[in-house]
Amino acid sequence: MGTQNIFNKIIAFYKDGFRSMTVGRTLWVIVLIKLFIMFAILKVFFFPNFLNSKGKTEQEKAAYVRERMIEKD
C-alpha cells in the first residue's frame, strides 16, 4: 500500500465529512472569526511592537535583546 494512496483516502475522508456538515460548518465559521479577531485585531490594539521603542535599527534592537538576556537580576 503506497503512502500516496493513504493520503488520498484521508483527504477524501475529510472532504466528504466537511461537505456533509450542517451545524459543524457554522461552528467552524465562528472559530475562524474568533481566530481572526484574536490574531488580527487584538494584536494591533493591545500588543504593540515593543522593540520599535527600544531602537531604530536592527543592531540597536539586537543589542537591547542581548543585554536583557545576559543581565542577571
trRosetta pair geometry for C-beta under 8 A, 3 or more apart (Angstrom, degrees):
i j d omega theta_ij theta_ji phi_ij phi_ji
1 5 5.9 -113 -172 70 78 132
1 6 6.6 78 148 -52 111 100
2 5 4.7 100 65 2 85 102
2 6 7.3 -151 100 -4 49 84
3 6 5.5 -52 -151 35 41 113
3 7 6.3 40 153 -18 70 104
4 7 5.8 -55 -148 38 31 109
4 8 6.3 34 153 -21 64 106
5 8 5.7 -53 -148 35 30 113
5 9 6.5 31 153 -19 63 105
6 9 5.8 -56 -152 35 32 111
6 10 6.4 30 151 -18 66 105
7 10 5.6 -53 -146 36 34 111
7 11 6.2 33 155 -18 67 106
8 11 5.8 -54 -144 38 30 110
8 12 6.2 30 156 -18 64 108
9 12 5.7 -55 -145 39 29 111
9 13 6.3 37 152 -26 63 105
10 13 5.6 -51 -151 30 31 116
10 14 6.7 22 156 -10 64 104
11 14 6.1 -59 -151 40 31 104
11 15 6.1 32 153 -20 66 110
12 15 5.6 -54 -142 38 31 113
12 16 6.2 30 160 -17 65 107
13 16 6.2 -61 -152 37 24 107
13 17 6.3 23 152 -18 61 111
14 17 5.4 -55 -144 38 34 115
14 18 6.2 28 161 -14 69 105
15 18 6.2 -58 -144 40 27 103
15 19 6.1 30 156 -24 63 111
16 19 5.6 -55 -144 34 29 114
16 20 6.4 11 164 -7 64 111
17 20 6.5 -70 -149 42 24 97
17 21 6.8 41 153 -45 62 99
18 21 5.7 -37 -150 3 37 120
18 24 7.7 -122 -125 109 56 125
18 25 7.4 101 -168 -87 73 89
21 24 3.6 -80 -158 61 128 112
21 25 4.6 144 108 -38 111 85
21 28 7.8 61 121 -4 157 125
22 25 6.5 -55 -159 18 13 107
22 26 7.7 3 145 -6 50 102
23 26 5.8 -57 -162 36 41 111
23 27 6.4 39 146 -18 71 107
24 27 5.4 -55 -147 38 37 113
24 28 6.3 39 154 -21 69 102
25 28 5.7 -51 -149 34 31 111
25 29 6.6 35 151 -21 62 102
26 29 5.7 -51 -152 32 34 113
26 30 6.6 35 150 -18 64 103
27 30 5.6 -52 -151 35 35 113
27 31 6.4 37 151 -20 66 104
28 31 5.5 -50 -146 36 35 113
28 32 6.3 33 156 -17 66 105
29 32 5.9 -56 -147 39 30 109
29 33 6.3 31 154 -19 64 106
30 33 5.8 -55 -147 36 30 111
30 34 6.4 29 155 -18 64 107
31 34 5.8 -57 -149 37 29 110
31 35 6.4 29 153 -18 65 106
32 35 5.6 -51 -145 36 33 112
32 36 6.4 36 154 -21 64 104
33 36 5.7 -53 -150 35 32 113
33 37 6.5 32 152 -18 64 104
34 37 5.6 -52 -148 36 33 112
34 38 6.3 32 155 -19 66 107
35 38 5.7 -54 -144 37 32 110
35 39 6.0 4 167 2 68 113
36 39 6.6 -69 -136 49 22 91
36 40 5.3 -14 -178 14 65 124
36 41 7.4 56 136 -8 69 98
37 40 6.9 -58 -108 50 13 88
37 41 5.1 -32 -152 34 55 123
37 42 6.6 61 150 -20 66 99
38 41 7.7 28 -15 49 8 83
38 42 5.5 -25 -151 25 36 132
38 43 7.9 60 145 -31 48 89
39 42 7.3 9 -41 48 10 95
39 43 5.9 8 -175 -20 39 127
40 43 6.5 -69 -149 32 8 108
40 44 6.9 2 159 -16 51 111
41 44 6.1 -61 -156 31 29 109
41 45 6.7 -1 162 3 65 112
42 45 6.3 -72 -144 49 31 95
42 46 5.2 -25 -178 27 74 120
42 47 7.1 50 135 1 75 103
43 46 7.1 -69 -109 55 14 78
43 47 5.0 -48 -146 52 56 116
44 47 7.9 25 -4 53 11 75
48 52 7.7 -91 154 42 96 118
49 52 4.5 60 106 -6 109 115
49 53 8.0 154 103 -11 69 80
50 53 6.3 -61 -171 31 44 106
50 54 7.0 29 143 -14 72 112
51 54 5.4 -63 -151 39 47 112
51 55 6.9 -34 173 41 78 89
51 61 4.6 54 178 -141 117 117
51 64 7.0 162 -138 74 84 137
51 65 7.4 -12 -113 -54 120 105
52 55 7.9 -108 -148 62 23 50
54 60 7.1 -178 125 137 74 97
54 61 6.1 103 88 -113 104 66
54 64 4.4 71 153 -120 133 173
55 59 7.7 -127 164 81 144 52
55 60 2.7 -177 -157 116 135 113
55 61 4.5 -150 63 -56 124 60
55 63 7.2 118 -77 49 158 97
55 64 5.8 -157 -20 -18 123 128
56 60 6.1 50 40 39 55 147
57 60 4.9 99 56 6 78 100
57 61 7.1 -144 97 -2 43 88
58 61 5.7 -57 -149 40 34 112
58 62 6.1 35 154 -20 68 107
59 62 5.7 -53 -144 38 30 111
59 63 6.3 33 154 -21 64 106
60 63 5.7 -52 -146 35 30 112
60 64 6.5 34 153 -21 63 103
61 64 5.7 -52 -151 33 32 113
61 65 6.5 28 153 -15 65 105
62 65 5.8 -54 -147 38 33 109
62 66 6.1 34 154 -20 66 109
63 66 5.6 -54 -143 39 30 113
63 67 6.2 34 156 -22 64 107
64 67 5.8 -55 -148 35 28 112
64 68 6.4 23 156 -15 64 108
65 68 5.9 -58 -148 39 30 108
65 69 6.3 27 156 -19 66 109
66 69 5.9 -59 -146 36 28 109
66 70 6.2 16 161 -11 65 112
67 70 6.2 -64 -144 41 26 103
67 71 6.0 36 158 -35 64 110
68 71 5.7 -45 -139 23 28 119
